[in-house]
Amino acid sequence: MTTDSLDGSPLPRGPKPASLGAIMSQFKSRVTKRLWKIPSLNETPIWQRNYYEHIIRNEREMDNIWRYIESNPMMWEDDDENPRRTQP
């Protein structure tokens, strides 16, 4: 905890313990540490920064998201987040 608040009280850092955010943070940390033991991947960015969160409210939205998830890997070569993509 830090004391950056105006009244000197501690500010929370990181996700709430036992929350989905905390579980994901621990998972990503452990996967990264394991992958960085592979010499060719050492210090290579593993995870995309941030993410888009969306509540699925109906079947149509679910179908659209499902199609996006299935087709997205095929578009990785052209993705701006792909570190191997060469800039024109």
C-alpha positions in Angstrom: 0.0 0.0 0.0 1.1 3.6 -0.6 0.2 6.8 1.2 -0.4 9.0 -1.8 -3.9 10.2 -0.7 -4.4 13.7 0.5 -5.1 12.6 4.1 -2.1 10.2 4.2 -4.3 7.1 4.3 -3.0 4.1 2.4 -4.3 3.6 -1.2 -5.0 0.1 -2.4 -2.6 -1.3 -5.1 -3.6 -4.0 -7.5 -6.8 -6.0 -7.8 -8.9 -7.0 -4.8 -7.6 -10.3 -3.3 -9.4 -13.4 -4.6 -11.1 -11.4 -7.4 -11.1 -12.4 -11.0 -8.5 -9.6 -11.6 -6.2 -11.0 -8.9 -6.5 -14.6 -10.3 -5.8 -13.3 -13.9 -2.8 -11.3 -12.6 -1.3 -14.3 -10.9 -1.9 -16.5 -13.9 -0.3 -14.0 -16.3 2.7 -13.5 -14.0 3.4 -17.2 -13.7 3.0 -17.9 -17.4 5.3 -15.0 -18.2 8.0 -16.2 -15.8 7.9 -19.7 -17.3 8.0 -18.5 -20.9 10.9 -16.2 -20.1 12.9 -19.2 -19.1 13.0 -20.0 -22.8 16.1 -18.2 -24.1 14.5 -17.0 -27.4 11.5 -15.5 -25.5 13.4 -13.8 -22.6 12.0 -10.3 -22.1 9.7 -10.7 -25.1 6.3 -9.1 -24.4 3.8 -11.9 -23.9 0.5 -10.2 -23.1 -1.4 -7.4 -24.9 -1.7 -4.4 -22.7 -5.2 -3.8 -21.3 -8.3 -5.5 -22.6 -11.8 -4.6 -23.7 -14.5 -5.6 -21.2 -18.1 -6.0 -22.4 -21.2 -7.5 -20.8 -23.0 -9.8 -23.2 -26.6 -8.9 -23.1 -28.3 -11.0 -25.8 -27.8 -13.9 -28.3 -26.9 -11.5 -31.1 -24.0 -10.0 -29.1 -22.9 -13.5 -28.2 -22.8 -14.6 -31.8 -20.8 -11.5 -32.8 -18.3 -12.0 -30.1 -18.0 -15.7 -30.9 -17.3 -15.0 -34.5 -14.7 -12.4 -33.6 -12.9 -14.8 -31.2 -12.9 -17.5 -33.9 -11.7 -15.3 -36.7 -9.2 -13.1 -34.8 -6.2 -15.4 -34.9 -6.3 -15.4 -38.7 -5.9 -11.6 -38.7 -2.9 -11.6 -36.3 -0.3 -11.0 -39.1 -2.0 -7.6 -39.9 -2.8 -6.6 -36.3 -1.2 -3.4 -35.0 -0.4 -5.2 -31.7 1.7 -7.9 -33.5 5.3 -7.1 -32.5 6.6 -9.0 -35.6 4.6 -6.8 -38.0 6.8 -4.6 -40.0 5.7 -1.0 -40.2 5.3 0.4 -43.8 
